[in-house]
């Protein structure tokens, strides 16, 4: 239990908080919220929305 710590970062592109539970010894990510695949999906959706908005104008 004591070999883990909580790390909170802000994703630079999406500007949302990313919470990670890390192992102290190895700095390995045990759990991430939102998960990496969801962050990538959100970035793709953000890019698509940017293209749609740009074309409407």
C-alpha positions as CSV (number, residue, x, y, z in Angstrom):
1,X,0.0,0.0,0.0
2,X,2.8,2.4,0.8
3,X,4.7,1.7,-2.4
4,X,2.2,3.7,-4.5
5,X,1.5,7.4,-5.0
6,X,-1.0,9.6,-6.8
7,X,0.1,11.9,-9.7
8,X,-2.2,14.5,-11.2
9,X,-1.2,16.1,-14.5
10,X,-3.0,18.3,-17.0
11,X,-3.1,17.1,-20.6
12,X,-1.6,20.0,-22.7
13,X,-3.8,19.4,-25.8
14,X,-7.1,18.7,-24.1
15,X,-6.5,20.8,-21.0
16,X,-8.1,18.2,-18.7
17,X,-6.7,16.5,-15.6
18,X,-5.2,13.1,-15.9
19,X,-4.9,11.1,-12.7
20,X,-2.3,8.3,-12.4
21,X,-1.6,5.8,-9.6
22,X,2.1,5.1,-9.8
23,X,4.5,2.5,-8.3
24,X,7.2,4.3,-6.3
25,X,10.0,1.8,-7.0
26,X,9.6,1.5,-10.8
27,X,7.5,4.6,-11.7
28,X,5.2,2.2,-13.5
29,X,1.6,3.4,-14.1
30,X,-0.8,1.1,-12.3
31,X,-4.0,2.9,-13.2
32,X,-4.8,6.0,-15.3
33,X,-8.0,8.0,-15.4
34,X,-9.0,8.6,-18.2
35,X,-7.1,5.8,-19.8
36,X,-4.6,6.5,-22.6
37,X,-6.9,5.0,-25.4
38,X,-9.6,7.4,-24.3
39,X,-7.3,10.4,-24.4
40,X,-6.3,9.5,-27.9
41,X,-9.9,9.2,-28.9
42,X,-10.8,12.5,-27.4
43,X,-7.9,14.2,-29.3
44,X,-9.1,12.7,-32.6
45,X,-12.6,13.9,-32.0
46,X,-11.3,17.3,-31.1
47,X,-9.4,17.5,-34.4
48,X,-12.4,16.4,-36.4
49,X,-14.6,19.0,-34.7
50,X,-11.9,21.6,-35.5
51,X,-12.1,20.6,-39.2
52,X,-15.9,20.7,-39.3
53,X,-16.0,24.2,-37.6
54,X,-13.3,25.5,-40.0
55,X,-15.2,24.3,-43.1
56,X,-18.5,25.9,-42.0
57,X,-16.9,29.3,-41.7
